[in-house]
């Protein structure tokens, strides 16, 4: 999916997050905290990581698993954009 524009990546990531959190896409905002605002627990977090790998065709590395990369919806979008641009 390297040809995806930033807008398409943003829409796809928000859709995946919404699905993992059992929320509507319209309820997800860029500044939402995954844990505090969306209530993502450890199981949902693992489901999210797997869905991002599947959806965007990359593999997570141990070095990728820093909490700050997954703190907010926007940080997840930046992380995914960086992974597919690499």
N, C-alpha and C positions, 0 to 999 in steps of 0.2 A: 504494500500500500504506500510505497514511497511517493506516488504521484498525488496523494491527497493534499489539498490546500489546508491551511491552518483552520479555516472555518469548518471544513468537513471533519477534520480531526476533532475539533471542539465539539461539534454536534455528536459525533460517534462516541466520544469519551463520556459526554453527559448522558447519552442514552444508555451506555453500559453501567454507569454509576447508578442511574435511576433504576435500572433493572435489578442490580444487586441490592439496592436499598428498599425495594418495593415501593418506590415513589413514582410520581408522574414526572416526565421531563420538565414540565412547566414549574415544578416545585424546586428544581435544582438551580442554584445560583453559583456564579464563579467564586464568590468569596465564602461559600459554605465550607465549614470544617467537616471533614468526613466523620469524625468521631462525635463532636459536640453538636453540630447542626443536623446531621443526617443519621446519627445513631449507628454508624458502622461498627460492628463488633469484630472480633478476631476471625470468626468464620466467614463473615461477609467480606472482610478484607482479603482473605485468601481467595474467595470466589472472584472478587474484583481483579486481583492480580492475574488469575487464570483467564478470565474473560478478556482482559487487555492483551495478554499474550496471544490468545486465539484470534481476537478481532483484528489485531494489527500485525500479526506474524513475526513477533520477536520473542526472544527468550530472556527471562529475567536472570540477572547475574547476582551473586551475593552482594557485590558492591552497590547494586541498585536499591537495596532494601534499607534505605535511610528514611527515618520517619518524616523528615522535613520534605521529602519528595512526594509524600502522600498526605500532607496535612490538610490541604484544601482542594477543592475541585480544580481551581486554576493551576495549582502545583502539579496535579496529576496530568492535566492537559500539556503543560510544559515538558514534563517527563516523557510522555508518549511522543510528542513532537520531536524531541531530541533523539529518542530511540529509533524512530522511523527515518530520521534525516541522516543517521550515522551510516 
